[in-house]
Amino acid sequence: MSGSEKESTYSKQSPDYYIDMNDWEGACLAYENSETPLFGLQKKRREADLLKKGVDAANKGETLKALIYHCKLLGLNSSHIDGLRNMAVLLKRSGDYFSAERFARKCVMHHPNNSKGLNTLANILSAQGKLQEALDHYALAHEQDPLDASVIINLATQYHYCADIDRAFIYSTKAIDINSGTPSIWLDHMTHLRRSCCFERLGKVNWIKVAQWNNRKDIMHCLLQLLTRVETYEQNKTLLRLVCAWGDEQARQSESQSRTNNHLPTKTKNVIRIGFVSADFKDHSVARFIWPLFEHLKRERFELYCYSTQEAHDGWRSRFMGSASGFRNIESTAPQELKKLVLTDQIDILFDLTGFTKGSRTGAFASRLAPIQVSWLGYPGTTGLAAMDYLFCDRFLAPEDQSLIREKAIITQGTSVCFSDIAEVPITPKIPENIRGFLTIGSLNNPYKFTPATIARWSRVLTNLPSAQLLFVRREFESYYLRKHLRDEFIKNNISPDRLHFYNNRKDNRHYLDCYNEIDITLDTYPVTGGTTTTEALWMGVPVVGLMGPNIHQRVCSAILHHVGHPEWIASNDDEFVDIALCLAADQHLRQHLRKNLRNTLRNSILCNTKKFAADFADTMEKLVMPAA
């Protein structure tokens, strides 16, 4: 069964009952106590009719109607397996994870050996970040039905969340072997192929066409992976059409479901109220990017509200809770309830910081949650939503061609990211080449960003530096398959695997920034370029060679290099990339100077000027709510 986003909290769509949609179990009980008792064949026919109507309504995107039909069904038969599971699925899609989990647990309690019920419960647990419990239930579901490919691919994804790339790769491959005809399984499989850098298999499939083959509403989880396939202008336009198709589907669903009065309450104070929807009010780069706003914006002019899509408990979350004018947990909040909440808070400008990442609520913006809606940070590209007014950028990050994004690029005066809290890890005084006697090129980028073209580009650099070594640092490199696939790809480019070194710093309890003390030069990825990794390399005195393209995901690294004052490290093609790397490799004196001074250069740049960042942001927001006549 397929469903959609969810509906308002209260409704009189049922002709007989005024149902409290915050209490779905009570709604089922209400129907149970009011329906005329049925028995035998008559009851079975009524159950089948209600189930069909509920599924049909869900397939049309009429989620509220689907939920009411399923309530009636469970009123007739409180242990109906499809009724319980469908209720859980619909409520999960609606964002009401608390209620979804209760119905899923009832399904498993009444039908403990049903793999689909176990799978549904595991999906809901995973969405709430209960990773180990979810993994246990996926394993139980797989035990009950070893040939259910949807369970197997979910098991693969859960292993990925637990950083077990090898098991994720194995189970994903098994799912495709069992069922190669389901589009959604192919898109999930792409994620696991990307994470393990299985370029041979990746190259055999046109992933854009696979995404187009999928149901529009299901493609959002693959968009970050698809960015790695998008290099040329034409490919960017193709992806734009795909994302806009998803956005139009979200708009269609929100229009059919919306019951909320959009009248804005009268504002009581002359302030601009800004809301941030994010999964990352915790120890995360997004939290660090936005913290200067909470620290420096004048509160007599701005009030800041946080809408957290995922639960977390750490010092960073406490900081936001203590600083925000309002902090709302919306993990289990339905879109229409979220809309009411934002309306009640009288938000003028609402930022989506999630994009197409875990904990995303981007689809809810299709129903116009706030008068002005802005996308920022969560996804380096367009949301495809007609209702998303702006994409927050700076002059170096904004795309060359405005037509590559659906939103309008709103350009802040300075930079669109600010690095407010980078650990003061000591830098070793000597460049690594002078310590080891050979040059070390390194990467701390996430391996999902690696592509065959990236490996070929790096290999050209290594070919011209026959004694140089290449160091990869991340916990993912514990993976046997990831290491094997990368070695195979470098061999294709005539680079001996004994020049490649893989290191999991977490295993040695070593701060990842300290690993830059082993690296002379960092080579960036492309087309998805490095943001935080670029800045952290510079912070540790290591130069970064970047490649710039036409769209946002191809310009993150180059924007940072512009802001820090080193545009000479930005290439516009592969030849320039190799030349820049070789020039840096040849100039030990320059690299020694950079090792000593680059951190201060970064610290004194606009990228770390938190007060200017907040002031520029304030100016930009004031222009949005009070545009020039």
N, C-alpha and C positions, 0 to 999 in steps of 0.2 A: 504494500500500500504506500502511496506517496501522499504527502501532505503539504503544509505550507506554514507561513508565519501565523502568530496567533492573534486573538481578538480581545474585545473589551472585557472588563472585569464583571460587569453586570449587563444582562440582556433580557429582553422580553420576546426573543425570537420564538421561543416555545409559546404556543397559544394558551397554555394552561398554567404555567408556573413562572414565577419570578425567581430565577436561579442565581445563587451566589456562586460566581465563577472562581472565587478563591477557595471554595470547598467542593471539589468535584466528587469526593466520596459522599458528602452530604447530598449532592445533586442526584447521584445514583440511588441513594436511599430514598429520596423524595419520590422518585419514579417508582421504586419498588413498592412503596406504601400507597401509591395512588393508582397504579395500573390495575385493571381487572385481572384477577388471577387466571392464568391459562395453563393447560396441561396437555401432555402427550403431543400428538402430531400438530395440533393447533399452536402450541407453544413453539415447537421447532420451526414452523413456518414463519411465525412472527419474529423469532430470533434471526432467521435467515434474511427476512425482509429488512429488518433494522440494520443488520450488518452490511447488506448491499447498499442501502441508502447512505450509511455512514462512510463507506469506502468511496462511493461515487462523489459524495460531497467533498471529501478530502482530496480526491483527484482533480476536482474543479477549483481547489484552493479555498473552499468554503469551510474553514477550520472550525468555526463556532458551531455551524450546523452539524458538522461531522462529530464533534464532541457530544452534542446533545443526543444525536442518534445512538451513540455508543453508551451514553448514560442510560438511555431507555433500555438498551440491550442488557446492560449489567443490572438494571432494575429487575428485569425478568430472570436473569441467570447471573448471579454475582461471581461465579467461577468460570464464566465463558472464556475460553483461552484466547480466541481472537479479539474478543471485546476488551479484555484486560491488556493484552499486548498493544492493540491499536490505540487504546487510551494513553498508554505510556509513551508510544511513539509520537502521537499528536501533541501531548503536553511537552515532551522534550523539544519538538520543533517550535513550540510556542515559547520556549525559554523557561517554562515552569518546571524546573528540574526536581524540586521537592515533591510535587504531586506526581510527576512522572515516575520517580523512584518508588513511591508507595504503590502505584498500580503495577509496576514491573515486579516488585517483591511479592505482591499478591499472586501474580501470574506464576512465579516460580514456586511459591508456597503450594498452590493448588496443582501445579504441573511441573514437578521438580526435574523430570527427565526430558522436558521439551527444549530442544536446542535453540529454537527461535526465541523463546521466552528468556532463556539464559543470556542469549546474545543481546537482546534488547536491554536487559538490566545492566549488562556489562557496558553497553554504549552510553547509558545514562551515568553510570559511575565514572567512566572515563571522562565524559564531558565536565564532570565536577572536580576532576583532578584526583580522584581516588584510584590511582594507577594500579597498585598491587591488587586491590580487591577486584578491579575490572579485569585484570589479567587472569586472575583465578577463575572468574566466571566465563571468560572466553575459552579458557582451557576446558572447563566443564562442558560448555556447549560443543566444542570440537570433539570431545569424548563421546557425546551422545550422537553426533552426526559427523563423522570424519570426512564426508564428501560435500559438506556445505561450504561452497567457496566464499560466501559472504562472511561466514564466521572466521574462516581462515585468514582472509584479508584483514579483518578487524584484529585478529590475533597478531598479525604482522605489524599493523600500525601501533598496537599497544607495546610490542617489543621495541619499536622505534622510540616511543615516548620514554621507555625505560633505558634508552641508549644502547640497546642490544641490536646493532645493525645487522649482524650475521643472521640471527634468528628471524629478524624482520625480512631479510632478503630471501631466506629459505622458504618461509611460509607464504610470502607474496608470490614467489615462483610457483609454489604448489597450487595456489588459488587459481592462477592463470592456466596451469596445466589441466585443472579440473573444469574450469568454466572460462573459456576465452571469448564468450559471446556477450558478456555484460560490460557495457561501457564504463560504469562506475568502478568496476574492479580493475579495468585497464588504467584508469587515472590514478587509483591508489597504487597500482603496480609501478607507475612512472615515478612516484615519490620514492619508492624503495630502490628502484634502479638508480635514481639520481643520488640518493644518499650513499649508495655503495659504488658510485661512479662506474656503473656497468655500461660503458659507452657503446659496446658492440650491440647489445640489445636495444638500447635507446635509439641508436641510429637506424634501426630497421622499421621504425614506426613514425608516422606523421602525427605527432601529438596534438597539433592544432585541430586536425580532422577528427581525432578521437574525442577531443573536448567538444567539438561541434556535434558529434554523434550523441553526446550525453544530454540528459535533460538539463535545460538551462539553469534551473534552480540548484543543481547539484555540482556545478563546476567551480564554485568559489574556493573550495579547498585545494584545488590544483593550480590556481593562478600564480602563486609564488613560484612553483616549479616551472610553469610554462614560461616565465620570464627568461629563464636560461636558454630558451629556444628562440628568443626574439632579439635579433641584431640589426637587421636592415630596416629602412624606413617602411618598406612594404609589409614586413613582418609586424612592425609596430601597429600599422593600420589594421591588419588582420586581427591582432589581439584586441585592439580597441573595439572592433565590431563584436567580438566574442564577449567582452566584459559588458558592453552596453546592452547586449541581449540579456545577460543576467540581470542588469539593472532594470531593464524594462519589465522583466518577469517579476522582480520585487515590487515595482510600482503597481503592476496589475493586481498582485495579491493584496497589497496594502489598500488599494482603492476598493477592492471587493469586500474587505474586512472592516474598514474603518468605521467606527461608530462614535468617535470622540468629537466633542465640540471643540473647535479650534480657536474659540474666542480667548484672547489673551487677557489675564487678570490685569487690573489697573496697577501699574507700578507705584510703589510707595516711596521709592527713593530714586534720586537722580544718579544711578550707578549703572555700569554695564556689567551684566551678569554673564559669566562665561562658564560653560560646562565642558568637562572632558570625560569622554567615554573610553575606558581603557581596561585591559586585563592586567596591566603592569604597574599598579600602584604598590610596588615592592622593589626588592633589589634587582633592578633591571635598567638597561640603558634608556628606555623611554622615560622612566621616573627621573633619571638624572637630567635628561634633556629639558623637561618641563619644570623642574624644581626651581630654577631662578625666577620663574613667574610668581610662584608662591612666596618667594623670598623678597622680591623687590617691587612688585606691582603695588601701587598706592591703593589701599583698601577703601579709602573714601571715594575712589573712582571706579574700582573694580571689585567684584565679589566672585570668587572662584568656587565651583562645585565639582565634585568628583563622583562619577558613576562607574563603580567597579564591577566588571563582568566576571571576575574570578576571585575567590577568597584567597587571602594570603595573610600571614602573620609574621611580620618582621619590623625592624626599626624604621624602614622607609615608609611602610604603610602607616605607622604611628605618626610619622612626621606629617604626612598628608592629612590624616584625620585631625591632627591638632591645628593645622593651618587653614584648611578649607572652610568656607562659609557653610558648606553642607557636604557630607560624605554619605553616599547611598550605595548599598550593596544591591546590585541588579542582576546577580547571577541567575536567579529564578524568576525574574520579572518579565511578564509577557510584554510584547511590543506596545500594546494599547495602554497597559499600566505604566510602561516607561514614558509613553507620550503624556499621560496625565501627570506623572511625576515631574517631568521637565516643564510642563505648562504651569504647574503649581509653584515650582521654583522660579518662575518668571525668567527663564534663561533667554538671553538675547542672542548669544552665539554659542553653538554647540559644536565641539570638535570630536571627530571620530579618530581615535588613536589606535584602533585595532586593525583596520583594513582586513585583508584576507588571511589573518593569522588566528591561532588558537584563542578562543574566547571572543571571537568577532561578533559584534552586533551591528555591523555595517548595513545589513539589509533593513534594519528598523528605520534607518534614515530615509528610506523611500517614502515613508508616510508623513514626512515633514514634521520632525519632532520639535524643531525650533525655527524662529524666523530666519536666522542665518545659520547655514550648516557648512562646516569646513573639514576637509580631510587632511591629515597630517601624520607623519611618522610610521604608521602601522604597515603601510604597503607603498613601495616606491613607484606609484603609478596611479592611473585613474581608477575610481570606484565604479565608473559606468552608470552612476545614478543621476538621473535628470534633476533630482531634488537636492543633490550635493552641490552647493553653490560655488565653493572655492576649493582649490588645492593650495595649501600654504607652502610657499617656495621662497627662495632668494634668487637674485639675478643670475647666479651661476648654475643653480639647480633646475630652474624652469626649462621646459623643453624648448628646442629651437623653433618648433612649429606648434602653435596653440591647438591646432586641430588634432594633435596626438592624444589629447586628454578631453574628457567631456566637461569637466568643471572649468571655471575660469581660474587661471593661475593668479593668485594674489601675492604680490612680491613685497616682502618686507625689506626695509631699508638696509639692514645688515646681513645677518646669516639666519637661516631657518633652523639651525641646530646650535646648541650651546653645551659645551662640556664642562659641567660644574664640579665634578667630583671624580678625578682620576687618581688612583692610588700613587703615593709617592715612593714607588719602588726604586731603589738605587740603581744607577746606571754604572756599569763597569767602565773605568776610564779608557781602556784600550779597545780599539776596534777588534772584533773577533779574528779577522784575518791576521793581525799581528800576533795574536795569541796562539792560533792553531797552524798558521803557515799556509792556509788556503782560504778562499772566499766562501762564505756561507750565505746562500740565498734562502729566504724563508717565507712561509705563509702560515698565518693563523686564521685564514678565512674558513668559513664553513664549507666543507667539501661538496655540498649540494650545488654550489656556485661554479664548480669546475666543469669545463666542457672540453671536448677534443681540441677545439680551436685555442683554448687557453693553454692546454698542455703543449700544443704545437708551438705556440708563441714562447712559452717558457723554455721549451727544448731548444729553440733557436739561440736563446741567450746562453744556455748551458753548452751548446755546441761551440760557441765562440769563447767560452771560458772553460777549457778542458779539465782544469784541476778543481773547479768550483763544485760544491756539494749543495744539495737541496734538502731543506729541513721542513717537515710538516709537523705542526703542533696543535693537537686537540685530542680530547678523549675519544672521539670517533675513530681515531687511528689504531685503537685496539682491535678493530674489525679486520679479520683475515681477508674477507672479500674486498673490502675497500682498498687495502694495501695491494692485493693481487691485481685488481683491475687497474689501479694507477700504474703499477710496475709494467703491466702489459701495454698500456697506452704510451708510456715513455719509451719502451722498447721499439714500438712502431715508429717513433721519432728518433731512433738511433741513439738513445740515452741509456747507458748501462744502469740496471737497477741498483747496483752497489753504490751509486751516487745519491740514492734517495734514502732519507732517514725519517722515521716516523716516531713520534714521541707523545705519550699521554702524560702530561704534567700532573694531572690529578692523582695518578697512581703514586707519584712521588711526593704528593702534597706540596707541590711547588706552585707559587703564584704565576699565573700565565704571563703576566707582564715581564717577569724576570726572564722568561724564555727569549725575549728580544735581545737579551745580552749575548745570545748565541748567534745572532743574525747580523749580517752586514747590510743587506739590501732586501727589501720586500717587493715582490711583484704582485700586482693586484689582479683580481679576476675580472672577467668580462663575458657577457654583457651585464650581469648583475655585479655591480662593483661594491667595494668595501666602504663602509661608513665608520662605524666605531673602530673596526680593526685598523683602518687607515690612520685615524687620529691617535690610537694607542701606540702604533709603530712610531709615529712622529714624536710622541711623548717620551718614548724610550730612545730617542736619538737616531732612529733608523729611517733613511729615506725610502719613499714609496714611489714606484713607477706605475702610473695609471694610464688607462685608455678611455677616451671620451666618445660618447655617441649622441644621438639626437634626442633620446627620451630620458625621463627622470631616472630610471633604474640604471642607465648607462652614464650618469653624470654625478653620482653621489661622491665618489672618490675625487673626481676632478674639481668639484665645488669646494671640497675641503682643502685641496692643494692650492686652489686660488686664494682662499681666505687666509691661509697660513703664509702666503707669499712665495710659493714655489710652483708657479705655472710651468716652469721649464721641465718639470717631471711629468707633464701631461702629454700623451701622444694622441694623434688623430688617426693613426693606422699602425699596422704591425711593424713595418720597417722603422718608424719613429720610436716605437716601444723598445725594440731591440737596441737601437742606437743610444737611447737614454740610459738603458740599463748598463750598456758597455762603457759609456762615459763615466758613470758613477763607479763602476767596478775598477776603472783605470786610475781613479783619483783618490788615493788613500788619504792624502792631506785633507781634501774636502770632507771625506767621511769622518775623519778624526775631529774636524772642526764641528761638523753636524752633531756628532755624539756629545760634544761638550755644550753646544749652544741651542740645539733644536728644541729642547724642552722649553727653554725660556722664550724662544721665538713663538712657540705655540701658546704658552701661558700669557704672553703679552698681545696675542692676536685677538681679533674679534671673536674667534671661536670660543675663547675662555672668558670673555668680558661679560659677566653675568648681568651687570647693571645696564650696559648698553643694549644687550639682547632684550631685556625686559622693557626698556624704554622704547626700542624699535617696535617691539610687539604691541605695546600700548598704543603707539601712534597708528599702527596698521589697523588695530581693532576699532579705534575711534573713527577712522575713515570709513570702516565698513558700516557702522551703525549711523554715522552722520556724513554720508557722502557729500562731496562738494556740489554746490548748485550748478 
